[in-house]
Amino acid sequence: MFLINCPYCGERDQAEFSCGGEAHIARPKNPPELSDDQWAEYLFLRKNEKGIHFERWNHEYGCRQWFNLARNTATDEILSVYKMGEAPPKLKANIPATPSGEPSIGSGNLSTSKKDRF
Amino acid sequence: MFNNKYSFLSIARNALSHHENWQKTWNSPEPKKSYDAIIVGGGGHGLTTAYYLAKNHGINNIAVIEKGWIGGGNTGRNTTIIRSNYLWDQSAALYEHALKLWEGMSQELNYNVMFSQRGVINVAHNLHDVRELKRRWHANRLNDIDCEWLDTKKVKEFCPIINTSPNIRYPVLGATLQRRAGTARHDAVAWGYARGADEMGVDIIQNCEVTGINIKNGNVTGIETTKGTINSNKIGVAAAGHTSVIANMAGIKLPLESKPLQALVSEPVKPIIDTVVMSNTIHAYVSQSDKGELVIGAGTDSYTSYTQRGGFNIVEDTLMAIIEMFPIFSRMKMLRHWGGIVDISPDASPIISKTHVNGLYFNCGWGTGGFKATPGSGWVFAHTIANDQAHELNAPFTINRFSSGELVDEHGAAAVAH
């Protein structure tokens, strides 16, 4: 649970919003020419990043506008809010030191040594 | 098979030494340089895979690599519901195979997993629910899976504390009942399989995190871990919510999204509900543990996250639904509340599959309902790893179905939609 700074309404409870999944997946320009594997890639395959994730949100119980978020999925920390159509920002975030290394907040099974966490 | 078999005699013998000399349940060795097979993930699915590789396929030189401790992930976080009343033939066969293994598990493992076939009811609250559940009831019967239809009166008889008033917002119009379904002690399942696998020579390596997968000319050659390089030309990944993180190390993109799924338990009370009640429409499921706590499952959040905690609004929604069905619970206090990261596939069915990297196998996508499949999942995954070919039960669950379009859509039969 976290607060989201809607670019149109300001900071609101996350329960007012619904997540539309990974952002910046462009619909193929040449649908008839796509192979089955390319369709699968577009329709189903997802980055599912542990770290910086760019995603679409809708302020469903508010202004009903769509916008993008950059969020660290290891901590749920929101790094950037930007409007639809804008390019994803270049971000530097503390991504986990090991591939599934546990952060100091939002922990899971704390198995890595303290210095490896962030 | 067990050097130290648990029995009434062993309890009596250990009582003489004040229960201070019980043997270790499994060893915790340092990893060897190489193994015939490596399983990444020491939860239920990983441990059963190692167990059945050793038992059914004679491959004993195996390591199970776990970044935390055995059963400390989703195996110890779920609501322990076991059932096989799925809609489609493919899923019904897979989950029914698992349910049959559950029925003999405590005896086979010489470990009491407290499997309790107390029945599961899936409640209908509107005409659509009635039609869908009746369809599933008939589909189950065609697949030789026990299932009954209960009308409102019978639901009340089966579970007397349920509110069957016709005047509530979501009245109880009926339910399906699978009597062979029930619950088990989740930790015991992990411990029992760990003990069984350890007994057959499997190395269970805890507090060891995988940091890389080594691939040479399209063949897997081993893994990098926090305890050094371990070589093997067969690697099975059963890493649940972190599957995409592992897949990323091998340059593989999977159709998965990892989301927090929450559960909570109440203060312990005297026995009040002797079955498992699930409702898809109002999204709630509840049972009572042997300690007396109500075990309540909530839903997933709408966003991907690896934080093992979800939104409070999800818990509120679930408790509203529970109180609607069981007004008697309205003054219960909740004791604990937690989240686990589940890997959700687009069709709510698992992926138990080879990949384009030779020797690298994935068992994932179990999403919100993997616990019930624990023994069956390991059984078919072990077969897939040993023979480099899917078992007939998991042949429909390969990764290729997302290209071919042969999806096994179980969003409806997932009992509660997530």
Interface residues (C-beta under 8 A of the other chain):
Chain A: M1 D13 Q14 A15 S18 C19 G21 D36 D37 W39 A40 E41 L43 F44 L45 R46 K47 N48 E49 K50 H53 E55 W57 R71 T73 A74 T75 D76 T98 P99 S100 G101 I105 G106 S107 G108 N109 L110 S111 T112
Chain B: K67 G68 W69 G72 G73 N207 E209 V210 T211 G212 T226 H242 S244 V245 I246 N248 M249 K253 L254 P255 L256 E257 S258 D301 S302 Y303 T304 S305 Y306 T307 Q308 R309 G310 G311 F312 N313 I341 D343 P346 F402 S403 S404 G405
